[in-house]
Amino acid sequence: MKSLSSSATTKVVVASTVMLSFISFWRASAIVLSDLASSAFYAGGIAEKAIGRSAPWFILGVMFFSFAVRSIYLESSGMFVRGGVYVVVRDAMGPFLARISVSSLLFDYILTGPISSVSAGQYLGRLINEFSEMLHSSFRLNPNYFAAFFGVLATAYFWWANIKGMHESSGKALRIMQITTVMVVAFLIWCPLTILIRGTAQIPPAPILANLHFTGESLGWFEGTIWPSFTAVAIVIAFGHSLLSMSGFETLAQVYREIASPKLKNLRITGNIVCIYAVVCTGVITLFAGMIIPDSVRLEYVDNLLGGLAMHLAGPPVLRMLFHVFVVVVGVLILSGAVNTAIIGANGVMNRVAEDGVLVDWFRKSVRKIRTPCALRENETARGVLHSTEAIEKGKGRDMKGFSEKLSKEEIHAVMLYIHTLAKKA
């Protein structure tokens, strides 16, 4: 009887985390920087349009502020609390603040993806126009239309890749960051040489109240009130418009589980690499753009600041154009990759919230028409697509503020069904 019982016993192998393969701090840094460093291509131009010529100083300040944020991430990640941001905040501060925290995180993902893809389209579209002008051709693209089309295309591609189960590769992220580093080093060498050759540099005005020039859109609710006249309030507003340059830093809290042992030591090294790289890549290069690109034409490069910087460096026109092409290629790679990170991050957060029973029932049901187990990823992707296409309507002068937030579930499904049809044809 005993032998029969032992022979019928099923052997079970439990795969714990020690049996899994982990990534080095270099690969972890590359994953974070694939999202964080992409802001160097658009954050400076957006901030200057909102607050004026002092924007490079605020961008640099935000990059130094990232060291403080890094310390918070290191401490919170070292606590090894399970459940993600919603469960952690809910247990500590209650369900209401937990939902606000998750909403803020999702808003960042939904905003980062469209901005990155549209910015990549702006770089590519303006490069095509510059080549057309050099060849004395009358062909011109509308940068806004092209950027919106490219944004929809990039979002649809990465959604299609994600429903197939394609995981984000740290190796690919590392290769992209290696190419990006070549571009950063070239800027760090070429920009000082340009200043030395020309003998002068236009230093951006100091970040004080007198040098801040807000638009009605950048003031928001403060427009028409007395508050922007107070120095402290104006500095906070300007700092807020510059925080976009730190978008993607939250990815550090997602990759720490995959970092190899010793985990905390490698996490600290990863945080330091990310912060130092961000200061140099985003902060210093944005400052160089403010020093080299003439004030009279810099607003023309709001949507492709690094492309404008490449074209205003000292040297032969052919060499500058070749470097400009290289900058655009790097920008398209890293900005498009940020869309993938946004979809993966938003889907992960929504899955954790769904497990806690916070979402309504229809949000958790399967969507058979587009062959996916849940509607979460489709909702985030649809809103990203619609945010991207707002560039078209803004180009026509239409007010589309809040448009994508008013969609019903049927409209969201219709958008995703159309994207799925395009993906099948591709």
N, C-alpha and C positions, 0 to 999 in steps of 0.2 A: 504493500500500500504506500509505504514511504517512497519507494523508487518510482512508482507511477506518479505520485504527486510532484516529485522533483523533476521528472521528465516533462511534465505538462506545464511547468513554470515558464512564463514568458520573460525573456530578458529585455530590459529597457535601458537605453542609453540616454542620459539626460545631458544635453549640450548646454553647459553654462557659459558665462561670458569669458571665462579664462580659455575656452576652446576656440574663441573667435579671433579673427585677425584684426589688429588695431593699426592705426595710422600714426606716422611720426608727426612731430610738431610742425615740420615744414609743410606737410600735406594739409594739416589742419589750418595752418596760417593761410595757405593758398585758397582753401574753401571760403574762409571768412573774407579774404581780400578780393575774391572774385565778385563779391557783392559790394563790399565797403569801398574798394579802390575805384569801382566804376563811377562813383559820384564825382570823381575828379573831372570827368568829361562834361558835367552839366551844372554842378552845384555853384561854382563861382559865377557863371553867367546869370543863373536864376537869382542868386542873392544880390548881385549888382543891379539887376533890373528892379528889384524890390526895395533896396535901401540906399543905393547910390554907390559912388566910387570907393567908399571905405570898406566895401564888402570883403576884399582879401584879408584884412586884419581880423574880421570876425570869423572867417573861414579858418584862419590859422589858430584863432583862439579856441574854436570848437575842437580842432584836432588835438590841442593840448588838453582840453577838457576830457577827451576820450580816455586819458590815463586814469582819471578818477572813476569813470564808468567801468574801465577794465578792473579796477580794484573791487568794485561791487560784484561784478560777474565772477571774479575769482573766489570771493567769499561765499556767494550764494551757491556756486557750483560745487565748492568743496564740502557743502553740508550734505550732499547726496540725498536730497529730498525727492521722492518719487512723485510723478503725476503732472509735471509741467507747470507752466505759469498759473493756470487756473486753479489747480488743487493747492498749490503753495500759497497763493494769495487768499484763497477761500478759507483755508485752515488758519491763516494768520490774522486776516482782517475782515472776513465775512464774504458771502456770495455776491453782494452788490459791487464791492470794489474789485472782486475777482472778474466779474463780467466787464467792468470798465477796463481792466488791465488787458484782458483778451481782445477787447474791441480795439484798443490802441495798437496792440501788436498786429492785428489783422489789417488795420488801416495802413500801417507802415508797409506791409507786404503788398497790399492792393495798390498803393501809391508808387512803390519802388519799381515794380515790374513794368507798368506802362511808361513811366518817365524814362526808364533805361532803354526800352525798345524804341520809343519815339525819338530819344536823343541819338541813338544809333542811326535811325533813318535820316535825321537832320544832317549828321556828319556825311553820310553816304550821298544824300541828295545834293548837298552843296558842293561836294567834291565833283560830282558829275557835271554840275553847272560850270564849275571852274575849268574843267577839262574842255567843255564845249566852248567856253569863252576863249581859251587859249588856241583852239583850232579854228576860231573865227566862224563858228557855226551859230545859227539862230535858234537852235534847239535849247530849250530851257525847261527844267522841271519845277513844279511848285513844291518847295520844300515841305510845307505843311501837309499837303495831300500825300506826297511820297512817304513822309515820316509816319503818318497815320496808317498807310497801307503796309509799310514795313513792320510797324508795331503789331498790327493784327496778324500778319504772316508769322512773325516770330512767336507770338503768344500761341497761335494755333499749332505751330510745329512742336513746341515744348509740351503743350497739352497732349497732343497725339503721342509724343514720346513717353509721357508719363503714364497714360492709360495702357501702354504696352508693357509697363513695368520696368522701363529703363531707369536704372538708378544713377544718381549723381556720382561721377567718378572723380576721386581726389587726384588721380594721376592726370586727368585732363585739366583739372583746375590748376595743378602745379605747372603744367606746360604753358597755359595761358599766362600765368603770373610770371613765368620766366621770360616770355616774350614782352610782357608789359614792363618788366624791369629794365630790359634793353632800351625801351622808349624813355623811361624815367631817367636813366643814366645819361642818355643823349641830351635830354632837356637840361639836366643839371650841369652838363659841360657847355652846351651851346648857348644857353641863356646868359651866364656870366661873361662868356666871350663876346657876345653881342653888346652887352653893356660896356665892356672895356673898349671895344672897337669904336663904338659911337660916342663914347665919352660922357654920355648923359643918361639919366634914367628918371622917369617921372614917378616919384614916390606917391603911392596912394595916400589921400588925406587921412589925418588921424581919426580914429573912431570916437569922435565926440559928437554932441548933439548938433552943433552947427553944421557938421558935414554929412548928416543923415538926411536923405531926401526920399521920403516915403511916397508911394503912389496910393491912390484911393483903394486899390485892390489889396495892397500890402498892409494897409492899416486895418482893414476889415471892420469889426464893430467899433474900433476907436476913431473911425473917420468922423470928422465934425465935432469931436469932443476935445476937451482941454488936456487929456491925459498924455498924448504924444509930446506935449511941450515940456514934460518933466524928464530930466535926464535919465533917471533910473528906469522909467517906463520905456523910453525910446531905446535904451540899450537892450532891455529884455526883448522888445519887438525885433530889433535887428539880430539879436542872438538867435531868436526863434526861427527867423528866415534862413539862418545859416546852419541850423541843426540838420538840414537835409544832407549835408556833407558827411554826417556820421551814420547815415542810413546803411543798414546791413551789419552793424556791429553786434546786433542781437544774435547773429548766426553763431557767435562764439559760445553761447549757452547751449546750442544744439549739438555742436561737434565735440564737446568735451567728453561725452560718454564713449566716443570712439578713439580717443587719444591713448597711445600706448603707455605702459608703465615705465617709470613712476608718473602716475597720472597728474597729480597736483603740480609737480615740478615742471613737467612738459606743458601743462596748461598755463603756468606762469610765463614760460618762455614764449608760448604761442601768443599770449596777450601782449607781451613786450614787442615781439616782431610786428604784430598787426598795428599797434599804436605808432611805432617809429616809422613804419612804412607809410602809414596814413598821413603823418605830419609832413613827410618829405614829398610824397606823391601828390596829395591833395592840397595841403597848406602852402608849401613852398612854391610849387609850380603855379598855383593860382596867383600867388603874390608876384611871381615873375611875369605872368600875363598882364597884370595891372601895371607893371613897370615898363614893359616893352611895347605892347599894342597901344597906339596913339588913342587918346581919349575921344577924339573926333570920330573914330571908326570902330571903337571897341564894342559899342552896342550892336553893331552889325553881326558880331560873333557871339551873341548871347547864347545861342543854341549850339554852337560848336567852338567853344572858347579855346581848346587846345589846338584845333585846326587853324584858328586865327593866329595863335602864338607861333605855330610852325611856319606860317607864311610871312611873319614879320621878323624872323630871325635874320641875322647878318649872313651873307653868303650868296652864291650864284642862284638864280631863280630855279634852274633845273634841279639843283640839290635840295632846295627848299620844297619844291613840289614832290620830289621823291619821298622826302621825310613826311610831308603832309599825307601822302598815300599810306605810308606805314602807320601813322597815327590813326588814320581812319580805320585801317584793317584791325589794329589793336582795339580800337573803340568798339567796333562792331562785334568782335569776339567777346570782350568782357561785358559789354552792355547787354548783349543777347543772352549771355550766360546768367546774368542777374535775373532775367525773367524766369529761368528754370529754378533758380534758388527761391524766388518769391512763390512760385506755384507749390514747390515741395514744402516750404515752410508753412504757408497758409493751410495746405491740406493736412499737415501734421498737427497743427494747432486745432483745427476744426474737428479732426478725428478724436482728439483727446477731450474736447468739449462735448462731442456727441456721446462719448462713453459715459459722461456724467449726467446725461439726460437733460441738458440745458436747452438743446435745440428742439424746434417743433418737429412733429412726426414726418411731414412731407420732406423735410430737409434730410432725413436719414433713410428714406426709401431709395431703392435701386432705380436707376433710369435705364430701362431695357433698350430704348431706342438707340442709345449711344453706347451700349455695351460697357457699362461701368458699374461697379458695386455701390456707388453712392453719389449723391448730388453735390457733395461738398466741394470737390475739386472743380466741377463744372460751374458752380456759382461764382467761385473766386476767379476762374478764368474768364467767364463771361463779363464780369465787372471790369477786369483788366482790359479786355478788348474794347469795351465801351468807353473806358477812360482814355484809351489810345485814340479812338475815333473822334473824341471831343476836339482834337487838334484841327480836324477838318472844319467843324462848325465854328470854332473860334477864329479860324482863318476867314470865315464868311461874316464875322462880326456878330454871331448869334450867342446868346447867353445860355450855356448848357449846364450851369452850375446845379448840381444835385440831380441831374437827369438820370444817371445810372443807378441812383439809389431808389428810384420810384418804380423799378421794374417788378412785374409780377413773376411768379414762378414759371408760368407758361411762356412769357417773353424770354426769360433766361434760357429755358429749354429750347426755344426756337432758335436762339442765337447759337447755342452749342450744337444743335442738329445741323445747322448750315455749315459750321466750322468742320464738323465731322464729315460732311459730304465732300468738302474741299480736300480734307486730309485723305479720304479714300481715293479720290481722283489722282492725288499726288503719288 
